[in-house]
């Protein structure tokens, strides 16, 4: 597996936290730069990493938080209450 394919596979299938590399739940270029240097013995700039990932069809997105245990009924009730508050 080439370094490029290894990086793409890494980003798509793992998180830094899963590998014990960091507590982060998503990769960024700074973490990838350090990881690539240690695992592959290759020094690469953060901008070059960003371009490499872009060439491989990946793009950066900000992680979003989703409330997994949210109650849809309670959320709708809350939205109704907020609408009433906004109107007054």
N, C-alpha and C positions, 0 to 999 in steps of 0.2 A: 504494500500500500504506500502510495506517495505521501509526502508531507501534506500536500494540498488536500488530498482525499481524507487523510487522517484528521486534519483540522475540521473539515466539514462534518465528518462522522462524529467527532467529539462534540461539536456544537449542537448537532441535531439530537444526540442520544443521551447526553449527560449534563450535569450541572457541576460547577466547581465544588459545591457542598458534597455531592455524591462521591467525588473523588478525594475528599478530604483536603482539597487544595485551598479552599476559602469558605466562608460562611455564605457567600453570595448564591442566589438561586438562578442567576443567569450569567453567561459569559460576557465580558467586555474586552476591548482590545488590550488593555493593560494586563489583565489576568491571562489572556491568551498568549501575549508576548512572553510572559514569564514561563508559562507552561510549555510552549514550543521550545524555548531555549533549553529547558531542563530535559524534556522528554525526547526531543528530536536533535538536540545539539545544534540548532539553527538560530542565528540571530536575525530578527526581522523587525522592521519598524512597525509602529501601530498603524500608520497610514497604509503601509504595504499589506498588512493583515486585513484592514478594512477593504482594500481593493481586491484582494484575493477572495475574500468571502463574497463580495459583490459579483465577481466573475463566476463564482460557483452557485449563483442564484440566491444568495442569502442577503438579507438586509437587516439593519438594526431597528428594533422596535423597543419602546419602553415597556417594561413589565407592568402588568395591571393587576390590581387586587380584586379578587372576586370573593364574596361572602358565600362560602359553601353551605353554611347551615341556615341561611336566611329563609324566613317563612314568607312565602309569597302573599298570603292573606294579610299578615301584619304589615308588610311593606305597602300594599295597596291602601290599607287603612291609614297608614302614616302619610302617604301621598295626599289622600283626601284631606286630612287634617292640615297639612301644609298649605294646600290650595285655599282652604278656608281662612287660614291665618294671613295669607298673602292678599286676599280680597278685602280684609278688614283693615 
